[in-house]
Amino acid sequence: MERRTIGAATLEVGAIGLGCMPMSWGYTTSQQRGDRSLRAVHAALDAGSSLLDTADMYGPFKNELLVGRALKERRADAFVATKCGLLVGGDAHVVANGRPGYVKRACDASLRRLQTDVIDLYQLHRADPEVPVEETWGAMAELVTAGKVRALGVCATDNPTGRRSGAPYEVTIRQLERVQQVFPVSAVQAELSVWARDALDALLPWCAARGVGFLAAMPLGSGFLSGTLTPGQGFEPDDVRARHPRFTAEMMAANQPVVAGLRRVAARHGDGVTPAQVALAWLLGRGPHVVPVPGTKREEWARENAAAAGLVLTPRDEAEIERLPAARGSWD
């Protein structure tokens, strides 16, 4: 399995990570089954997908507890990435909390749930508008000094797909410049995929110039780029896709040419190669610092995603993917 490096801390991970969020939060609640999800985590680790990405808010707390069950048996096989900075209320209302005291308590709680002595990558999920980000980041840096955390990361705060004006990720880049003065950033996590490319011209160059790793969130477009979703199929009310402008029946139909292009590329690589694997291989080609983190609840897809690390796209493949039409949403 190909290895990649996360930031200046030179922490090695498998080329493909595993996003654990769908196992406990955000997607198809009726399909969230702990034992099946646990098998998916083990399948990913067996296939070399060592990076397990979670957060205290997923569940909330359920996702870290689930990952902790796997880590209890296989800590040496895993690179543990979790997040702090967001609180979920009883009505699912999400608020930021970047107070230094809270950050330290949140880390201790995550360590207990994850059943580990150290978190490999601790990420700031969102900056608290009421607290200078330097103060939050300083508290996180103290966790590194204390040996509770190995490296720090930032999750992008912008929503470039829905922006009306301004350069993509300009808010996140300003935030990164500020915290970098306090303690080194080892990784940035943001959406990046064949149908969401804003990070290519903004965040990726910033990371590459500073030796910072890039975790590509939603690399399969919340499942759309896998080709397994049907326009008009509908989503459960608490599924984030039920409210997403690219997942209306009309827009899912309009964006089918994107999936069709990935299928054509996959077909040239033989039986068994899938559109999802092509989408992940394309991301790996964006730079040696890029680690896609696809989410799944199923072990067969965890194995399929990990196998994308062995798929090498040709110049013809790359050119065809570059010619794919831009994704459309209901606001376009």
CORTA-V476828 format. One record per residue. N is the residue number from 0. RES is the residue in one small letter. PHI is phi as a letter, one per 30 degrees, with the letter a starting at -180 (NA if undefined). OMEGA is omega as a letter, one per 20 degrees, with the letter a starting at -180 (NA if undefined). D_LAST is the distance of its C-alpha to the last C-alpha in Angstrom with 2 decimals. Layout:
# CORTA-V476828
n=N res=RES phi=PHI omega=OMEGA d_last=D_LAST
n=N res=RES phi=PHI omega=OMEGA d_last=D_LAST
This chain:
# CORTA-V476828
n=0 res=m phi=NA omega=r d_last=40.03
n=1 res=e phi=d omega=r d_last=38.43
n=2 res=r phi=c omega=r d_last=38.52
n=3 res=r phi=b omega=a d_last=36.27
n=4 res=t phi=c omega=r d_last=37.07
n=5 res=i phi=c omega=r d_last=35.40
n=6 res=g phi=i omega=a d_last=35.94
n=7 res=a phi=d omega=r d_last=39.17
n=8 res=a phi=d omega=r d_last=40.77
n=9 res=t phi=h omega=r d_last=40.88
n=10 res=l phi=c omega=a d_last=40.22
n=11 res=e phi=d omega=r d_last=39.75
n=12 res=v phi=b omega=r d_last=37.35
n=13 res=g phi=d omega=a d_last=36.51
n=14 res=a phi=d omega=r d_last=33.75
n=15 res=i phi=c omega=r d_last=31.59
n=16 res=g phi=c omega=r d_last=31.47
n=17 res=l phi=b omega=r d_last=31.01
n=18 res=g phi=d omega=a d_last=28.54
n=19 res=c phi=c omega=a d_last=30.55
n=20 res=m phi=e omega=a d_last=28.10
n=21 res=p phi=d omega=a d_last=27.22
n=22 res=m phi=d omega=a d_last=30.97
n=23 res=s phi=b omega=a d_last=31.13
n=24 res=w phi=a omega=r d_last=27.80
n=25 res=g phi=j omega=a d_last=24.23
n=26 res=y phi=b omega=r d_last=24.32
n=27 res=t phi=h omega=a d_last=26.26
n=28 res=t phi=e omega=a d_last=29.19
n=29 res=s phi=d omega=a d_last=31.42
n=30 res=q phi=c omega=a d_last=31.49
n=31 res=q phi=d omega=a d_last=32.53
n=32 res=r phi=b omega=a d_last=36.16
n=33 res=g phi=e omega=a d_last=38.09
n=34 res=d phi=d omega=r d_last=40.49
n=35 res=r phi=d omega=r d_last=37.91
n=36 res=s phi=d omega=r d_last=35.76
n=37 res=l phi=d omega=r d_last=38.94
n=38 res=r phi=d omega=r d_last=39.62
n=39 res=a phi=d omega=r d_last=36.19
n=40 res=v phi=d omega=r d_last=37.05
n=41 res=h phi=d omega=r d_last=40.41
n=42 res=a phi=d omega=r d_last=38.93
n=43 res=a phi=d omega=r d_last=36.57
n=44 res=l phi=d omega=r d_last=39.54
n=45 res=d phi=d omega=a d_last=41.72
n=46 res=a phi=d omega=r d_last=39.21
n=47 res=g phi=j omega=r d_last=39.08
n=48 res=s phi=d omega=a d_last=35.86
n=49 res=s phi=d omega=a d_last=37.69
n=50 res=l phi=d omega=r d_last=34.89
n=51 res=l phi=c omega=a d_last=34.22
n=52 res=d phi=c omega=a d_last=31.38
n=53 res=t phi=b omega=r d_last=31.64
n=54 res=a phi=a omega=a d_last=31.60
n=55 res=d phi=d omega=a d_last=33.82
n=56 res=m phi=d omega=a d_last=31.05
n=57 res=y phi=d omega=a d_last=30.23
n=58 res=g phi=k omega=i d_last=32.20
n=59 res=p phi=d omega=r d_last=33.17
n=60 res=f phi=i omega=a d_last=35.97
n=61 res=k phi=d omega=a d_last=36.09
n=62 res=n phi=d omega=r d_last=34.31
n=63 res=e phi=d omega=r d_last=36.73
n=64 res=l phi=d omega=r d_last=39.62
n=65 res=l phi=d omega=r d_last=38.49
n=66 res=v phi=d omega=r d_last=38.19
n=67 res=g phi=d omega=r d_last=41.53
n=68 res=r phi=d omega=r d_last=43.19
n=69 res=a phi=d omega=a d_last=42.35
n=70 res=l phi=d omega=r d_last=43.33
n=71 res=k phi=e omega=a d_last=46.67
n=72 res=e phi=c omega=a d_last=47.61
n=73 res=r phi=b omega=a d_last=45.68
n=74 res=r phi=e omega=a d_last=45.05
n=75 res=a phi=d omega=a d_last=46.27
n=76 res=d phi=d omega=a d_last=43.64
n=77 res=a phi=c omega=r d_last=40.63
n=78 res=f phi=c omega=a d_last=38.66
n=79 res=v phi=c omega=r d_last=37.59
n=80 res=a phi=b omega=r d_last=34.44
n=81 res=t phi=b omega=a d_last=33.68
n=82 res=k phi=b omega=r d_last=32.04
n=83 res=c phi=b omega=r d_last=33.04
n=84 res=g phi=j omega=r d_last=31.72
n=85 res=l phi=b omega=r d_last=29.92
n=86 res=l phi=c omega=r d_last=31.74
n=87 res=v phi=c omega=r d_last=30.77
n=88 res=g phi=d omega=a d_last=32.33
n=89 res=g phi=d omega=r d_last=33.69
n=90 res=d phi=c omega=a d_last=30.63
n=91 res=a phi=i omega=r d_last=28.43
n=92 res=h phi=d omega=a d_last=27.48
n=93 res=v phi=c omega=r d_last=27.07
n=94 res=v phi=b omega=r d_last=28.66
n=95 res=a phi=d omega=r d_last=29.59
n=96 res=n phi=b omega=a d_last=33.25
n=97 res=g phi=c omega=r d_last=34.35
n=98 res=r phi=d omega=a d_last=37.93
n=99 res=p phi=e omega=r d_last=40.30
n=100 res=g phi=d omega=r d_last=42.59
n=101 res=y phi=d omega=a d_last=39.86
n=102 res=v phi=e omega=a d_last=38.53
n=103 res=k phi=d omega=r d_last=42.04
n=104 res=r phi=d omega=r d_last=42.58
n=105 res=a phi=d omega=r d_last=39.28
n=106 res=c phi=d omega=r d_last=40.35
n=107 res=d phi=d omega=r d_last=43.72
n=108 res=a phi=d omega=r d_last=42.19
n=109 res=s phi=d omega=r d_last=39.86
n=110 res=l phi=e omega=r d_last=42.89
n=111 res=r phi=d omega=a d_last=44.76
n=112 res=r phi=d omega=a d_last=42.04
n=113 res=l phi=d omega=r d_last=41.47
n=114 res=q phi=h omega=a d_last=45.25
n=115 res=t phi=b omega=r d_last=45.35
n=116 res=d phi=c omega=a d_last=47.08
n=117 res=v phi=a omega=r d_last=44.29
n=118 res=i phi=c omega=a d_last=40.50
n=119 res=d phi=d omega=a d_last=39.50
n=120 res=l phi=b omega=r d_last=36.18
n=121 res=y phi=c omega=a d_last=35.48
n=122 res=q phi=c omega=r d_last=31.94
n=123 res=l phi=d omega=a d_last=30.72
n=124 res=h phi=d omega=r d_last=27.91
n=125 res=r phi=a omega=r d_last=26.81
n=126 res=a phi=d omega=r d_last=28.69
n=127 res=d phi=d omega=a d_last=30.33
n=128 res=p phi=d omega=a d_last=29.49
n=129 res=e phi=c omega=a d_last=33.06
n=130 res=v phi=b omega=r d_last=34.78
n=131 res=p phi=e omega=a d_last=34.83
n=132 res=v phi=d omega=r d_last=33.25
n=133 res=e phi=d omega=r d_last=36.42
n=134 res=e phi=d omega=r d_last=38.47
n=135 res=t phi=d omega=a d_last=36.42
n=136 res=w phi=d omega=r d_last=36.46
n=137 res=g phi=d omega=r d_last=40.17
n=138 res=a phi=d omega=r d_last=40.89
n=139 res=m phi=d omega=r d_last=39.05
n=140 res=a phi=d omega=r d_last=41.11
n=141 res=e phi=d omega=r d_last=44.24
n=142 res=l phi=d omega=r d_last=43.39
n=143 res=v phi=d omega=r d_last=43.56
n=144 res=t phi=e omega=a d_last=46.91
n=145 res=a phi=d omega=r d_last=48.11
n=146 res=g phi=i omega=r d_last=47.36
n=147 res=k phi=d omega=a d_last=44.93
n=148 res=v phi=b omega=r d_last=41.90
n=149 res=r phi=c omega=a d_last=41.84
n=150 res=a phi=a omega=a d_last=38.63
n=151 res=l phi=c omega=r d_last=35.71
n=152 res=g phi=b omega=a d_last=31.96
n=153 res=v phi=b omega=r d_last=28.84
n=154 res=c phi=c omega=a d_last=25.57
n=155 res=a phi=d omega=a d_last=22.52
n=156 res=t phi=c omega=a d_last=21.60
n=157 res=d phi=d omega=r d_last=18.18
n=158 res=n phi=b omega=a d_last=14.81
n=159 res=p phi=d omega=a d_last=13.19
n=160 res=t phi=d omega=a d_last=10.06
n=161 res=g phi=c omega=a d_last=9.38
n=162 res=r phi=d omega=r d_last=11.16
n=163 res=r phi=c omega=a d_last=10.78
n=164 res=s phi=a omega=r d_last=13.79
n=165 res=g phi=j omega=r d_last=16.63
n=166 res=a phi=d omega=a d_last=17.44
n=167 res=p phi=d omega=r d_last=16.45
n=168 res=y phi=i omega=r d_last=19.22
n=169 res=e phi=d omega=r d_last=21.27
n=170 res=v phi=d omega=a d_last=22.44
n=171 res=t phi=d omega=a d_last=23.67
n=172 res=i phi=d omega=r d_last=25.40
n=173 res=r phi=d omega=r d_last=27.22
n=174 res=q phi=d omega=r d_last=28.31
n=175 res=l phi=d omega=r d_last=29.50
n=176 res=e phi=d omega=a d_last=31.53
n=177 res=r phi=d omega=a d_last=33.21
n=178 res=v phi=d omega=r d_last=34.22
n=179 res=q phi=d omega=r d_last=35.32
n=180 res=q phi=d omega=a d_last=38.06
n=181 res=v phi=c omega=a d_last=39.39
n=182 res=f phi=a omega=a d_last=39.30
n=183 res=p phi=d omega=r d_last=37.73
n=184 res=v phi=d omega=r d_last=34.31
n=185 res=s phi=c omega=a d_last=34.73
n=186 res=a phi=a omega=r d_last=31.23
n=187 res=v phi=b omega=r d_last=27.60
n=188 res=q phi=c omega=r d_last=25.30
n=189 res=a phi=a omega=r d_last=21.52
n=190 res=e phi=d omega=r d_last=18.80
n=191 res=l phi=a omega=r d_last=18.98
n=192 res=s phi=a omega=r d_last=18.45
n=193 res=v phi=e omega=a d_last=17.61
n=194 res=w phi=c omega=r d_last=13.93
n=195 res=a phi=b omega=a d_last=13.90
n=196 res=r phi=c omega=a d_last=15.82
n=197 res=d phi=e omega=a d_last=15.56
n=198 res=a phi=d omega=a d_last=19.12
n=199 res=l phi=d omega=a d_last=20.57
n=200 res=d phi=c omega=a d_last=20.76
n=201 res=a phi=c omega=a d_last=21.45
n=202 res=l phi=d omega=a d_last=23.31
n=203 res=l phi=d omega=r d_last=25.01
n=204 res=p phi=d omega=r d_last=26.94
n=205 res=w phi=d omega=a d_last=28.06
n=206 res=c phi=d omega=a d_last=29.37
n=207 res=a phi=d omega=a d_last=31.00
n=208 res=a phi=d omega=a d_last=32.82
n=209 res=r phi=c omega=a d_last=34.37
n=210 res=g phi=i omega=a d_last=35.16
n=211 res=v phi=c omega=r d_last=32.73
n=212 res=g phi=d omega=r d_last=31.46
n=213 res=f phi=b omega=r d_last=27.80
n=214 res=l phi=c omega=a d_last=26.98
n=215 res=a phi=d omega=r d_last=23.76
n=216 res=a phi=d omega=a d_last=22.40
n=217 res=m phi=h omega=a d_last=20.37
n=218 res=p phi=d omega=r d_last=21.27
n=219 res=l phi=c omega=r d_last=20.66
n=220 res=g phi=h omega=a d_last=17.20
n=221 res=s phi=h omega=r d_last=18.97
n=222 res=g phi=j omega=a d_last=20.70
n=223 res=f phi=d omega=a d_last=18.02
n=224 res=l phi=d omega=r d_last=19.36
n=225 res=s phi=d omega=a d_last=22.82
n=226 res=g phi=i omega=a d_last=22.20
n=227 res=t phi=c omega=a d_last=23.98
n=228 res=l phi=c omega=a d_last=21.27
n=229 res=t phi=c omega=r d_last=20.92
n=230 res=p phi=e omega=r d_last=17.91
n=231 res=g phi=i omega=a d_last=18.87
n=232 res=q phi=d omega=a d_last=21.63
n=233 res=g phi=i omega=r d_last=20.78
n=234 res=f phi=b omega=r d_last=21.54
n=235 res=e phi=d omega=a d_last=24.23
n=236 res=p phi=e omega=a d_last=23.41
n=237 res=d phi=c omega=r d_last=24.09
n=238 res=d phi=d omega=a d_last=22.04
n=239 res=v phi=e omega=a d_last=19.13
n=240 res=r phi=d omega=r d_last=16.98
n=241 res=a phi=d omega=a d_last=17.62
n=242 res=r phi=c omega=a d_last=15.27
n=243 res=h phi=d omega=a d_last=12.68
n=244 res=p phi=d omega=r d_last=9.08
n=245 res=r phi=c omega=a d_last=9.76
n=246 res=f phi=c omega=r d_last=13.03
n=247 res=t phi=d omega=a d_last=12.64
n=248 res=a phi=e omega=a d_last=14.75
n=249 res=e phi=d omega=a d_last=12.16
n=250 res=m phi=d omega=r d_last=9.95
n=251 res=m phi=d omega=r d_last=13.31
n=252 res=a phi=d omega=a d_last=14.51
n=253 res=a phi=d omega=a d_last=11.72
n=254 res=n phi=c omega=r d_last=12.37
n=255 res=q phi=e omega=r d_last=16.10
n=256 res=p phi=e omega=r d_last=16.69
n=257 res=v phi=d omega=r d_last=16.31
n=258 res=v phi=d omega=a d_last=19.11
n=259 res=a phi=d omega=r d_last=21.03
n=260 res=g phi=d omega=r d_last=21.31
n=261 res=l phi=d omega=r d_last=22.67
n=262 res=r phi=d omega=a d_last=25.08
n=263 res=r phi=d omega=r d_last=26.39
n=264 res=v phi=d omega=a d_last=27.18
n=265 res=a phi=e omega=a d_last=28.80
n=266 res=a phi=d omega=a d_last=30.94
n=267 res=r phi=d omega=a d_last=32.50
n=268 res=h phi=c omega=r d_last=33.82
n=269 res=g phi=j omega=a d_last=35.75
n=270 res=d phi=d omega=r d_last=35.97
n=271 res=g phi=j omega=r d_last=34.70
n=272 res=v phi=d omega=a d_last=31.98
n=273 res=t phi=c omega=r d_last=28.63
n=274 res=p phi=e omega=r d_last=24.94
n=275 res=a phi=d omega=r d_last=24.98
n=276 res=q phi=d omega=r d_last=27.89
n=277 res=v phi=d omega=r d_last=26.25
n=278 res=a phi=d omega=r d_last=23.20
n=279 res=l phi=d omega=r d_last=25.77
n=280 res=a phi=d omega=r d_last=27.98
n=281 res=w phi=d omega=r d_last=25.19
n=282 res=l phi=d omega=r d_last=24.82
n=283 res=l phi=e omega=r d_last=28.60
n=284 res=g phi=d omega=a d_last=28.52
n=285 res=r phi=d omega=r d_last=26.48
n=286 res=g phi=l omega=a d_last=29.71
n=287 res=p phi=d omega=r d_last=32.85
n=288 res=h phi=c omega=a d_last=31.65
n=289 res=v phi=c omega=r d_last=28.63
n=290 res=v phi=b omega=r d_last=29.28
n=291 res=p phi=d omega=a d_last=26.66
n=292 res=v phi=b omega=r d_last=27.10
n=293 res=p phi=d omega=r d_last=25.88
n=294 res=g phi=c omega=r d_last=26.56
n=295 res=t phi=a omega=r d_last=28.54
n=296 res=k phi=c omega=a d_last=31.16
n=297 res=r phi=b omega=a d_last=33.00
n=298 res=e phi=d omega=a d_last=35.66
n=299 res=e phi=d omega=r d_last=34.97
n=300 res=w phi=d omega=r d_last=31.42
n=301 res=a phi=d omega=r d_last=32.82
n=302 res=r phi=d omega=r d_last=35.26
n=303 res=e phi=d omega=a d_last=32.72
n=304 res=n phi=d omega=a d_last=30.46
n=305 res=a phi=d omega=a d_last=33.54
n=306 res=a phi=d omega=r d_last=34.63
n=307 res=a phi=d omega=r d_last=31.58
n=308 res=a phi=d omega=a d_last=33.54
n=309 res=g phi=c omega=a d_last=35.86
n=310 res=l phi=c omega=r d_last=33.31
n=311 res=v phi=c omega=r d_last=33.37
n=312 res=l phi=d omega=r d_last=30.70
n=313 res=t phi=d omega=r d_last=31.97
n=314 res=p phi=e omega=r d_last=30.71
n=315 res=r phi=d omega=r d_last=29.60
n=316 res=d phi=e omega=a d_last=27.59
n=317 res=e phi=e omega=a d_last=25.96
n=318 res=a phi=d omega=a d_last=25.13
n=319 res=e phi=d omega=r d_last=23.58
n=320 res=i phi=d omega=r d_last=21.36
n=321 res=e phi=d omega=a d_last=20.29
n=322 res=r phi=d omega=a d_last=19.29
n=323 res=l phi=d omega=a d_last=17.00
n=324 res=p phi=d omega=r d_last=13.46
n=325 res=a phi=d omega=r d_last=10.79
n=326 res=a phi=d omega=r d_last=9.46
n=327 res=r phi=c omega=r d_last=6.26
n=328 res=g phi=b omega=a d_last=5.47
n=329 res=s phi=d omega=r d_last=5.55
n=330 res=w phi=d omega=a d_last=3.84
n=331 res=d phi=d omega=NA d_last=0.00
